[in-house]
Amino acid sequence: MTDLTGAVWRKSTRSGDNGGDCVEVATNLSQVAVRDSKDPAGPRLQFSRTGWSAFLTALTNGAQHR
């Protein structure tokens, strides 16, 4: 796991203005980290850059097949 000190978190562009139910991502490190904006000190998921890219591709492809 990557040390997340220095992570620059940003709200996902897919998170709407829905009262704080947001996903935040940090892409400025060697891995991509994801957290719940309501619990910034809580658990975080970490992806390799390749894994993150595959995850986003799978989401995009799934959305196209609905």
Secondary structure, DSSP 8 states (H G I E B T S, - for coil): ----TT--EEE-TT--SSSS--EEEE-SSSSEEEEETT-TTS-EEEE-HHHHHHHHHHHHHHHHT-
